[in-house]
Amino acid sequence: MCLGTNVFGWTCDEATSFAVLDAYVEAGGNFIDTAAGYGNGRSEQLIARVHGEHSRDFAGFRSEEHTSE
C-alpha cells in the first residue's frame, strides 16, 4: 500500500501532515508517493523531515516531477 501526499503542505497543514505520516508509519506503512509539484514542494520537505526521524521505517518513495506543456 502506498500513501499519497498530494495534500501535504497545501490543504493539510504541517501538524496534520505529521500526524498522518506518524500514524502511517505506526501502522506499518513504508511506501510514499510524492512529487515536487505537491504543495509547491512543501510535501517533499515535510516528508524529508519525517524520513529523518524514521529512516529505517521506509522501503521506498515514488517522486514525480510535474511540468506544464
Summary of the structure (lengths in Angstrom):
residues: 69
radius of gyration: 11.4
end to end distance: 30.8
largest distance: 39.4
contacts: 184
relative contact order: 0.25
helix: 48%
strand: 20%
